Amino acid sequence: MSKQKKLIIANWKLNPENLKDAKKLFSDIKKVASRTQKVQTVICSPSVYISELNKMYSGHRIEMGAQDVFWENKGKHTGELSPVALKSVGAKYVIIGHSERRALGESNADVNKKMIAALKAGLNVVLCIGESKRDSQALYLKFLREELESALSGVSKNYLKNLIITYEPLWAIGKSADDAVSSHQMHEMYIFIRKILTEIYTKNTAFSVPIIYGGSAEPDNVKELLSSGEIDGFLVGHASLKADEFNEILEITNSI
């Protein structure tokens, strides 16, 4: 994972409905993503598509990722996917702690176990943290601190070279660019996250971890957030399902 390149991660969620459409979407994105020199594109498709999509590109500018993972590599865990298995079919990244997983009951302890297992397997972890709402007493900062500190419990600094932190406020997910955080708010969160990482590890280590934004990342707001928010990229949801919009995000990012 290059620290020089910006990261644009597509989270396709439970889309598209079939492999044919997934291949078409990947092919359309590949036309732009394969030539963006300053961007590392990651496609987190449904896991059943990873192997087939991975066969469609042999370069290094596009990598495959998964949207979740389990904390064991084998055993009596019906329906789960192990880090080793995901890596074996071509996944190099995995999203952990997404708000939609947490809404289904995933705890901070679960996130921590998944983090450690995925990092030990050599996967790049895209850790999601985010508050449901902001309050005038700034209690949401305590909430974010707890999410981050619990996720990193027992994680050695040697593994941080494979960590990406995504700030994804729940109140901005799935809406328009107007509902996303402002560049000023993102800059504040960037400083806050770096502060916590410095407290846990060291300043040099803290500044080596990419911080990206998720939550209504669209062509209309990515330039400002990149220029003024000091972020290292985006986790893109609904806009990643429209090749023209996602490709525009890639091109804007590559031009900065």
VENNORVEN-V793675 format. One record per residue. N is the residue number from 0. RES is the residue in one letter. SS is DSSP state (helix for helix, strand for strand, loop for the rest). Layout:
BEGIN
n	res	ss
N	RES	SS
N	RES	SS
END
This chain:
BEGIN
n	res	ss
0	M	loop
1	S	loop
2	K	loop
3	Q	loop
4	K	loop
5	K	strand
6	L	strand
7	I	strand
8	I	strand
9	A	strand
10	N	strand
11	W	loop
12	K	loop
13	L	loop
14	N	loop
15	P	loop
16	E	loop
17	N	loop
18	L	helix
19	K	helix
20	D	helix
21	A	helix
22	K	helix
23	K	helix
24	L	helix
25	F	helix
26	S	helix
27	D	helix
28	I	helix
29	K	helix
30	K	helix
31	V	helix
32	A	helix
33	S	loop
34	R	loop
35	T	loop
36	Q	loop
37	K	loop
38	V	strand
39	Q	strand
40	T	strand
41	V	strand
42	I	strand
43	C	strand
44	S	loop
45	P	loop
46	S	helix
47	V	helix
48	Y	helix
49	I	helix
50	S	helix
51	E	helix
52	L	helix
53	N	helix
54	K	loop
55	M	loop
56	Y	loop
57	S	loop
58	G	loop
59	H	loop
60	R	loop
61	I	strand
62	E	strand
63	M	strand
64	G	strand
65	A	strand
66	Q	loop
67	D	loop
68	V	loop
69	F	loop
70	W	loop
71	E	loop
72	N	loop
73	K	loop
74	G	loop
75	K	loop
76	H	loop
77	T	loop
78	G	loop
79	E	loop
80	L	loop
81	S	loop
82	P	helix
83	V	helix
84	A	helix
85	L	helix
86	K	helix
87	S	helix
88	V	loop
89	G	loop
90	A	strand
91	K	strand
92	Y	strand
93	V	strand
94	I	strand
95	I	strand
96	G	loop
97	H	loop
98	S	helix
99	E	helix
100	R	helix
101	R	helix
102	A	helix
103	L	loop
104	G	loop
105	E	loop
106	S	loop
107	N	helix
108	A	helix
109	D	helix
110	V	helix
111	N	helix
112	K	helix
113	K	helix
114	M	helix
115	I	helix
116	A	helix
117	A	helix
118	L	helix
119	K	helix
120	A	loop
121	G	loop
122	L	loop
123	N	strand
124	V	strand
125	V	strand
126	L	strand
127	C	strand
128	I	strand
129	G	loop
130	E	loop
131	S	loop
132	K	loop
133	R	loop
134	D	loop
135	S	loop
136	Q	loop
137	A	loop
138	L	helix
139	Y	helix
140	L	helix
141	K	helix
142	F	helix
143	L	helix
144	R	helix
145	E	helix
146	E	helix
147	L	helix
148	E	helix
149	S	helix
150	A	helix
151	L	loop
152	S	loop
153	G	loop
154	V	loop
155	S	loop
156	K	helix
157	N	helix
158	Y	helix
159	L	helix
160	K	helix
161	N	helix
162	L	strand
163	I	strand
164	I	strand
165	T	strand
166	Y	strand
167	E	loop
168	P	loop
169	L	helix
170	W	helix
171	A	helix
172	I	loop
173	G	loop
174	K	loop
175	S	loop
176	A	helix
177	D	helix
178	D	helix
179	A	loop
180	V	loop
181	S	loop
182	S	helix
183	H	helix
184	Q	helix
185	M	helix
186	H	helix
187	E	helix
188	M	helix
189	Y	helix
190	I	helix
191	F	helix
192	I	helix
193	R	helix
194	K	helix
195	I	helix
196	L	helix
197	T	helix
198	E	helix
199	I	helix
200	Y	loop
201	T	loop
202	K	helix
203	N	helix
204	T	helix
205	A	helix
206	F	loop
207	S	loop
208	V	loop
209	P	strand
210	I	strand
211	I	strand
212	Y	strand
213	G	strand
214	G	loop
215	S	loop
216	A	loop
217	E	loop
218	P	loop
219	D	loop
220	N	loop
221	V	helix
222	K	helix
223	E	helix
224	L	helix
225	L	helix
226	S	helix
227	S	helix
228	G	loop
229	E	loop
230	I	loop
231	D	loop
232	G	strand
233	F	strand
234	L	strand
235	V	strand
236	G	loop
237	H	helix
238	A	helix
239	S	helix
240	L	helix
241	K	loop
242	A	helix
243	D	helix
244	E	helix
245	F	helix
246	N	helix
247	E	helix
248	I	helix
249	L	helix
250	E	helix
251	I	helix
252	T	helix
253	N	helix
254	S	helix
255	I	loop
END
